[in-house]
C-alpha cells in the first residue's frame, strides 16, 4: 500500500506551516514586548557598546575561564525540581 503525494500537496502544506510559523513568531514578539520593558541607555553606554563592537570586529576576546579568574566564579544555586 503506497500513498502518492503530489508536489502541489507538499507545497501547500509548506505554505500552511510557514503561515502558522509567522503567526507564532508575531505572537511571541508581542509577548516579549509586553513582558520586557525597553530601557533608555546613556551616551556613555552607547559609547561602550560601540567600543565592544569594534573589539569584536578586530577579533579581540577573552575566554570564559579568564573571566572567571578575573571576576571570581560563583557556584550556582541548585534549584529543586518541580518548583515551577
Kinemage of the C-alpha trace (Angstrom):
@kinemage 1
@onewidth
@group {chain A} dominant
@subgroup {mainchain}
@vectorlist {calphas} color= white
{ca unk a 1} P 0.000 0.000 0.000
{ca unk a 2} L 1.616 3.231 -1.104
{ca unk a 3} L 0.439 6.748 -0.739
{ca unk a 4} L 1.196 9.123 -3.533
{ca unk a 5} L 1.922 12.675 -2.567
{ca unk a 6} L 1.936 15.286 -5.228
{ca unk a 7} L 4.380 18.137 -5.261
{ca unk a 8} L 1.427 20.521 -5.109
{ca unk a 9} L 0.204 18.968 -1.863
{ca unk a 10} L 3.680 19.239 -0.313
{ca unk a 11} L 3.953 22.855 -1.462
{ca unk a 12} L 0.550 23.735 0.014
{ca unk a 13} L 1.491 22.111 3.329
{ca unk a 14} L 4.779 24.018 3.444
{ca unk a 15} L 2.917 27.284 2.763
{ca unk a 16} L 0.423 26.472 5.536
{ca unk a 17} L 3.198 25.722 8.004
{ca unk a 18} L 5.059 28.920 7.093
{ca unk a 19} L 1.931 30.989 7.722
{ca unk a 20} L 1.406 29.264 11.043
{ca unk a 21} L 5.031 29.883 11.993
{ca unk a 22} L 4.736 33.571 11.106
{ca unk a 23} L 1.672 33.812 13.314
{ca unk a 24} L 3.512 32.168 16.213
{ca unk a 25} L 6.529 34.458 15.727
{ca unk a 26} L 4.268 37.513 15.726
{ca unk a 27} L 2.605 36.345 18.946
{ca unk a 28} L 5.956 35.732 20.607
{ca unk a 29} L 7.229 39.158 19.559
{ca unk a 30} L 4.147 40.788 21.067
{ca unk a 31} L 4.569 38.781 24.255
{ca unk a 32} L 8.234 39.723 24.588
{ca unk a 33} L 7.440 43.392 24.020
{ca unk a 34} L 4.793 43.321 26.735
{ca unk a 35} L 6.946 41.450 29.271
{ca unk a 36} L 10.351 43.065 28.770
{ca unk a 37} L 10.314 46.834 29.094
{ca unk a 38} L 12.577 48.958 26.915
{ca unk a 39} L 15.165 50.993 28.726
{ca unk a 40} L 16.944 54.136 27.727
{ca unk a 41} L 20.710 53.911 27.626
{ca unk a 42} L 23.058 56.727 28.415
{ca unk a 43} L 25.534 58.205 25.922
{ca unk a 44} L 28.316 56.549 27.921
{ca unk a 45} L 26.659 53.143 27.487
{ca unk a 46} L 26.283 53.756 23.746
{ca unk a 47} L 29.987 54.604 23.534
{ca unk a 48} L 30.894 51.472 25.494
{ca unk a 49} L 28.735 49.290 23.229
{ca unk a 50} L 30.410 50.754 20.133
{ca unk a 51} L 33.833 50.049 21.644
{ca unk a 52} L 32.813 46.457 22.375
{ca unk a 53} L 31.554 46.000 18.806
{ca unk a 54} L 34.860 47.343 17.458
{ca unk a 55} L 36.781 44.910 19.680
{ca unk a 56} L 34.687 42.009 18.377
{ca unk a 57} L 35.293 43.050 14.768
{ca unk a 58} L 39.031 43.096 15.467
{ca unk a 59} L 38.727 39.592 16.907
{ca unk a 60} L 39.646 40.576 20.439
{ca unk a 61} L 38.162 38.241 23.001
{ca unk a 62} L 38.716 36.559 26.339
{ca unk a 63} L 37.881 33.038 27.362
{ca unk a 64} L 35.238 32.177 29.911
{ca unk a 65} L 37.994 30.844 32.159
{ca unk a 66} L 39.757 34.231 32.085
{ca unk a 67} L 36.555 35.992 33.095
{ca unk a 68} L 36.016 33.516 35.931
{ca unk a 69} L 39.569 34.037 37.188
{ca unk a 70} L 39.327 37.814 36.983
{ca unk a 71} L 35.884 38.245 38.498
{ca unk a 72} L 35.598 35.080 40.532
{ca unk a 73} L 33.291 32.238 39.687
{ca unk a 74} L 30.352 31.821 41.974
{ca unk a 75} L 28.626 28.491 42.176
{ca unk a 76} L 25.080 28.432 41.006
{ca unk a 77} L 22.422 27.525 43.495
{ca unk a 78} L 20.675 24.242 42.885
{ca unk a 79} L 17.020 24.668 42.149
{ca unk a 80} L 14.842 21.804 43.356
{ca unk a 81} L 12.942 20.072 40.582
{ca unk a 82} L 9.240 20.721 40.121
{ca unk a 83} L 9.367 24.186 41.642
{ca unk a 84} L 7.735 25.884 38.672
